[in-house]
Structure formats: structure tokens, C-alpha cells
């Protein structure tokens, strides 16, 4: 190599490469309102390829009368950058409630052209709500312990007394004693389910193949409650193992699939459940009381095309005793939230008619740690795994 070559300054990176490396959607809007260019994150946000984006006007992609359109006009006239926060860009095609922060600026080198950057608020909001879910689950722990002690013992006496009365009761009265026994058993079963919330023992975790878990859940569902439902799988086969307890993950996804199956029960031959897995780098969660941040790059979704979750239930969907089922106890999703929280992860629901998504974000297994350290919540080696996966 020549001396001149050794001291040659490094070439600047390509502009497209820089834009595509950004996690936030960025678009260039022309004077006629058409999308001139966009990065990969924008393609993912609008679920449309760059070729199709360049054929459309921006107003065709955002809600009618969107503040984004007014902001672009304002920037074009003032020739100065403008920011606006918590703007909803959700549409029926993309899904409702897509809140973003908007950063709009003129491109002085190209008069009339406007640069738009979107920053989704969903991840930050999900993390805040997840901490609320965990607090709600913790509030049930004391109640569960109290119920176990104060209710189960008296119920055993009531049931025993009813059985003694049944021996000398007339056929008509035996119906009543049997009712007492059945209702006592039902209450004990409910209390037993609530006692799970009081189990604060550390979760034994290790490397788990999520696709094996989902395949097992799918087989269980198709052999029973989801026998007539179509399953669609969209898996990333290169995913690293998830740091989890396999039995508890099966419990989580079996519950989510069962809920999805009950949601589409009236859809007939159109009933469909979709299982997806993906790698989402850049998602990190701060845990109260810990200095480190948890990396949550693994995303697992259960989607259905049912009627959706009522809007008034969405803020409290993972709270105990919240249910849409006439005979439901409202503990299933609360237990799911507790298990996911015990794994250091996040669960969130997004729902509009014909498109409900339960999304679980979990940490990956760090193979450089020993089994003792793999039970810790922090995952400082996540970036190295991401680079290994990309090779």
C-alpha cells in the first residue's frame, strides 16, 4: 500500500445508508405533496415499499385533515422547522392509535421540499403501562394470600357440612346440598388461581426456542378449542433463544391463543389466528431500583381477525377481574402480564375491528453467561448477540 493511500481520509458514508440506519421513519415530501424518498423505517411504519410510497401523495397515507399536512404547509411558508407531539397517524389500514412525535423541516438545498421525521410514542407508553400492569398484579398478591387463609378453610367446613346433610336429605334437598358443594368447589378453584399471583419465587430461566413453544401451543390448540380455526405463521427463523422458563411461556401463549380463538368463534370459515416472531433491536426498558436497562429485542405476536377489544377496556385490559366474557374470571390476562413481567418483558395489546394484536417483548439468552447469571434481569450482552445474528 502506498503512503498516500495510508493517509487518504476515509470516504464519507453514503447518505442513503445513514438514513436507513435510523430507527425513525424519515420522508422527503415534494412541492406537489408526493413522497420523493423514504428510509426503511418509513416503509415499515406505513407497511408499504418505497416503490409504492413514491407513487402516492402523503395525504393518501395519513388520516383526513391530519395535523401533519398543516405542519408541512406551515414549514413551507415560514421556511423554519416545526415540532409537534402526540399526533395520531393511525388509519384503518395501518391500525388505530398510531401516536407519533413530528419533526418537520425545510430542505433548503431543494426549494419546496420538506423533510418529515416521525418518532413513535408507543414503546415509551407501553413501558409506562407495563409498570402499571405489574403494580396491578402486585396489588392482587396480598388479596390472594388473604383469600387463601380466610376463605379456603371455612369453605372446607361448609362443604363437609353439606355432605353430611346430603346423607339424610330428601331427593329434593340433595339438589341444594349438591349446589352448595359445587359452588364451594368453584370458589376454591378461583382462589387457587389467585394464589399463583402470590408466588414470588425467582423464575428459573434458560435458553428457550420460541418456535418450539409456539408449535407446541399450536398443536394443543388445533387438537382442542381451535380445531376449526386457520393458523398463519410468520416466523423469523434466525431468532436467537429467548431467556425464559419454557413451561411458563407455554402458559402465556396458550392463554393468548385461547383468547384469540374465543374472539373469532363467530367468524366461521374466515376465523384466523396469526403467530409472528421478529427481531426488534433498540427496545430497552428501565426497571425501577436497577441501574441497568433491559434489552428486549425479541417480539412475539398473537393476532386475530375478531371483532376487537372494547375501547373502554383497553386501559385496564391486564388488570385482574377485567374480562369481556360472561363467565370469565378476568384472571387470565392478569396472570399473563405477571409472567411476562417476571421475565423482565412487556406485553401490550393493540386492537381495532378485524385486527387485534397481543405483542410480547422479551430479552434474549446471553450464551456468554453461566446458568447462575442467566437468571438476572439485565442483558448487557444483547448488542453482541445482535451483531452475531446479523452475520
N, C-alpha and C positions, 0 to 999 in steps of 0.2 A: 504494500500500500504506500502511495506517495505521501510526502509530508503535507502537501496541500490538501490531500483527501482527509488526512488525520485531523486537520484543523478546520475542515469545512463545517460551517454551522449546521445544526440539524434542520431538516426541512419542516416547515410548519405543517401540522396535521390538516387533513382535508376537512373543509367546513361541514360537509355532509356527515362525516364520521363523528364530529363533535356534537352536532345536533342529535344524531341517532343515539349517542351515548347518554343523552339527558333522559331522566325518567319522566319528565313532564312533557305533555303534548305541546308542540310548537308548530304554528302555521304561519304562512305568508299569504296575506289577502291582497288581491289586486284591486285596482281602481273600480273595476266593474263588480266587485263583490265575490269574484271567483277565487277558489283556493289555488294559488300558484304552486305552493310547495308545502310539505309537511314532513315531520320526522316519524320514526317508527312508533313512538309513544302515541302520536295523534292517530295513526292507523288503528292502534289497539283501542284507544278511547272511543272512536267512532265506529269500530268494528267494520272498517272499510279499507280496502287497499289504496295506495297512493294514486294508482291509475284512475280509480273511480272517484276519489276525492277531487282530483283535478278537473273532473267533468261537471262538478256541482258548484252552485252558489252556497256560500256559508249559511244563508238564511234557510236553505233547504235542509240543513242538518240540525239546527237549533230550534227551540220552541218558538212559536209565533210571538212576535213582539219582544223577543229576548233582549235584556239589557246589553248583551254583548254587541248587538248590532248598533245600538245607540252610542255605545262607547267608541266603536270604530269610527262612526261619523264625527264624534267629538274630537278624537285624536287627529283625524284627517283635517279638521278645520283649525284646531289650535296648534297642531304640529308639536305637541308635547305629550309625554307618556301619562297614562292614567291607570290606576289600580282600583279594583272593586272586589269586595269579599262576599262569600257565601251567596253565589249566584247559582240558581238551579238550571242546569242544561239538560235535564232528563226529558226524554221523549218516549212514547210507547215503543218505538223500535229499539232504543238503547236501554230502556229501563227507567223507571221513575226515580226522582230524587237523586240526581247526579250533581251534588253541590260542589262548586269549584271556586277558587280564587282566581280572578282575571288580572292579567298584566298585559296591557295593550300599549304599543309604542310605534311611532312612525319610523320607516326605514328611509333615512334622508338620502341615501345613495340612489334610491329608486322612488322618485316622487309619486305620491298617491298609493304606495304600497304600505301595508300595516302588518306588523308582527304581533301575533297573539300567542301568549303562553297561558296554559291552564294548569292549575295546581289542585288536584282533587283533595277534598277535605275528608273523604270517607275514612281513610286509615286512622287519622288522628281521632276522629269522632268515634270510630269503632273501639279504639283503645280506651277512651274515656268510658264508653258504655260497658266495655268488658269489665272494668274495675267495678262498675255499679253492679253487674251481674254477680261478681264474686262477693260483694258486700251483701247482696240479697241472699246468696247461698249461705253465707256465714250466719246471717240472722236466723236461718232455719235450724242451725246446728243446736242451739240452746233449746229451741222448741222441741226438736226431735228427742233430745235427751230427757226433757221433762215428760214428754208423752210416753216414752218407753217406760219410765219409772212409775208415773202417776196413773196411767191408763191400762197398760197391759196386765198388771197384776189384778186390779178389780175386775177386768173383763174375764180373766180366767175363773174367778169366783162366780160371776154371773153365768158364764157358760156351764160351769159344773152344776149350779143350782137348777138351771133349765133342764139339764139332762136327768137330774134326779126327779124333777116334776114330771118329765115325759114318761117315766116308767109307770106312774099311777094316773096319768091323764087320759081323758076320753079321746077318741079319734079326732074330734073337732079341736080339742085343746092341744093335741100334739102338733097340729099345724102351727099354732102360736109358739110352742116351745121350740120347734124346728126353726121358725123365723128368728127367734132370739139367738139361737146358736149360729145361724148363718150370718146374721148381722154382726155378731161378736167376732166371728172369723174374718169378716170383711174389714172391720176396724183394725184388727190385729195386723192384717196384711198391709193396710195403709201405713200403720205405724212402723212396721218392719221396713217398708220402702223409705220412710223418712229417716230411719236410723242410719241409712247409708250416708246422709249428709253429716252425721256426727263422726264419721271415720276420718280422723286426721293423721293417720299413719302415713309415713313417706311412701310415695308411689315407686315401686321397683320398675325401672325403665332400662331399655337397651335398644339395640338396632332392630327396627321392625320394617318389613317390606309392606308398604301401604297397599300395593296392588294385590298382595295375597290376602290382606284383610278385606278389601273391597270385593274380591272374588268370592271369598267365604260368605260375606254378608249377602251378596247377590244370590248365591246358591240357596242359602237359607230362605231368602225372601221368595224366590221362584218356586221353592218346594212347598210354600205355605201361603201367606197372606198376599203375595204379589204374583200369583201364578198366571194371571191373565194380563199382566202389565208388560209393556215393551221396555226393555232396558237399552240405553245407549251409553257407550263408554268412549271417553276421550282422554286417554292417558298419555302422560309423558314418560316413556319407558326408561329415560336416563336419570330419573329422580334418585338421589341418594336415600339411604334409610332414614326413617323418622325416629327421633328419640322418644320412645313411648313404651307403654305397657300394652302388649298386644290384646289381651283379654278385654281391657277397658276400651281400647279403640274399637274392637268389635261391638261392644255395648253401645258406644257413641253412634257409630254409623248404622247399626241395626235399628236403633231408635229413630234416627233421621230418615232412613229408608221406609220404615213403618209409617211414620208421619206422612211422608210423600205419597205412599200407597193409599192411605186413607183420604188424602186430599184429592186424588184422581179417581176415586172409586166410581164416580158417576160419569166419567168421561168415555166409558165404553171402550171401543177399539182404538180410540185416539189417546188413551191413557199412556203416558210416557214418563219414565224416570231417567235422568241423565247423571252419570257419575264421571267427574273430571278430576284430574290431578295436574298440577303445574308448578313450575319453579318461579318464585317471585322475589328476587333479591331486593334488598333495600328496606324491607319492613323490619323495624326494630321497636321493641317495647320497653319502656322504663317501668321497673317494678318498685313500688314503694318499699323503702327500707334497704334497698340494694343500690350499690354504686354502678354496677354493670348494667348494660342494656341487653335484652334478649333478642337474638336474631330469629325471625320467623319466616324463612324463605319458602316453606312448603305449603302449598294451597291445595285443599281437597274440598270439592263441592258436591252437594246432592241437590239436583234441580228437578222440578216437576212442572207440568203444564196444567195444574189445577186452578181453581178459582182465586187463589191467593189468600194471604193473611189479612183479616180486617185491619184497617188503618189504625183504629183506636187501640188495638192490642200490641202493635209493633213496639212501642217504647218499653213495654213490660213483658215481652214475649218469653223471656228466660227467667222471669220471677216465679217462685213457687206458687201453685194453685191458680195460675193463669192458663186457661185452656179454651179451645173452641169446640171441644167435643162434649155432647150432652152427658156422657157417662165418664168423662176423663177426670183424673185426679189433679192434673196440672203439675205433676212432678217430673214427667219425662224429660222435657227440655231443660228444666232447672238442674236435673242430675247431669245431663249432657254438658251444660255450662260449667258445672262443678268439676267434672272430669277433665274437660279441656283446660280449665283454669289451673287445676292441679298439675297439668303437664306444662304450664307456662305458656299456653297458647291463647288464641282468640277465636270465638265463634260469633258470627254475625248473620243476620237474615236480611235479604232484600226481596221485596215481593210486590208484584203487580199482577193483575189477572193474566193467567196463562203463562206466567213465568215467576216462580218462586225459587230462590237460591239460598241454601244454607251453606255458608263458607267457613271452613275451619283452617286456621293458620297455625302451624306447629314448628318447633325447632327441629333441625336435622341432627342426626347422630354424628358425633365427632370421633372418628376412629382412632385419633391420636391419644385419646384419654383412656384411662383404665376404667374398669367397671364401677369402681367406687366414685370416681369423679363424674361418671356419666349420669348420675342421679342429680347433679347440680342443675340449677335453672339457667345459668348463663352459658352462652355458647360463643366464646371469643374466637374460636377457630372456624366460624362459618364462612368467612371470606376465602380461606384456603380451600374449603370444600367446593365453593362456587367456582373457583378457578380450575380445580381438578375436573369438575363436571363439564366445564366448557371445552376442555381439551378433546 
